[in-house]
Amino acid sequence: MRPTVIKLTAILAFLLHAAPLAVNAQPARQAVQTVGVLTPQRLEQQAGYPTFLETLRLLGYQEGLNLRILLRSADGKLDRLPALAAELVAARPDVIVTLNTPGARAAIQATKQIPIVMTSVGDPIGSGFVSNLARPGGNVTGISNVVAELASKRLALLKELVPGARRIAAMFNPDDPVTVPQLRDVERAAPVLKIETRFFPVTAIGNLPETFKQMLAWRADAALWILGQHQAFQTGSIELAASHRLPLMVGAGQNVEAGGLISYAGDPVERYRRTAVYVDRILKGAKPGDLPVEQPTKFESAINLKTAKALGLAIPPSLLTQADRVVE
């Protein structure tokens, strides 16, 4: 055999032997996990959502590589939620994350098979989402953002900040079941704090001017929002509170940054971090019904110094040292 033929034969033999090795050396293609996200509000109103995405990244998930996120937002139009939930279910994601109580309700009504991780839900049992926090069963678990006893703590903080207050008005959304135990907690705490309280229901943003007129007619010295699903209401009330010089306790730090006087609530960053951890556990095989619904254990307080100054309030040093966020 001629030398050229021998060389070609040798090269072909080498390539045939090396080809399987080259194929085996290619990195294994990662399975793509699909996470549906259903939110009643715009994402910029969800302070902890970036933490959710970052935690997923730290847990090894990367969009475009092994993660696909299907986002559906109602942009504040709650009547759109059932159709959006149906869209997500039809896409057959591996898990659905729901933001706030209305989002959770829409997803739970849309599917009993796809795992659901709800976050920022006030009263999972009272809302009928689960029957037991420790072992929720079914396809639902998640992270709650309210405990009833938080209402009395918030009332006490507002009283400490406005020590001369004798009448404190409490605004709430009567369509939100999470407000009910909080209202009872406020009723119990008021006599201990030596204040009088009155509850003012708010069902639409357009009702806020009339609500403020009623609170002022009652001679309220301060007001607070009962925690619940009414972010848009709170945003609309901040300007009214400023124009009427009424100290207002809002529900979250982002509302303090917008001009609210003070807030105290479950830490949204921690809540969304835990939501991502639950998503990871379910994607790795855990059953949602075996994962307990977690309640907040870490809380965040925020104070707006500019708003306090405009109201002529001197902030006690104890409140300043306790504050997690101070807006100047």
Secondary structure, DSSP 4 states (H G I P E B T S, - for coil): --HHHHHHHHHHHHHHHHHHHHHHHSPPPPPPEEEEEEESS-GGG-TTHHHHHHHHHHTT--BTTTEEEEEEE-TT-GGGHHHHHHHHHHT--SEEEEEHHHHHHHHHHH-SSS-EEEEEES-TTTTTS-S-SSS--TTEEEEE---TTHHHHHHHHHHHHSTT-SEEEEEE-TT-TTHHHHHHHHHHHHHHTT-EEEEEE--SGGGHHHHHHHHHHTT-SEEEEPSSS-HHHHHHHHHHHHHTT--EEESSHHHHHTT-SEEEEE-HHHHHHHHHHHHHHHHTT--GGGSPPB----EEEEEEHHHHHHTTPPPPHHHHHH-SEEE-
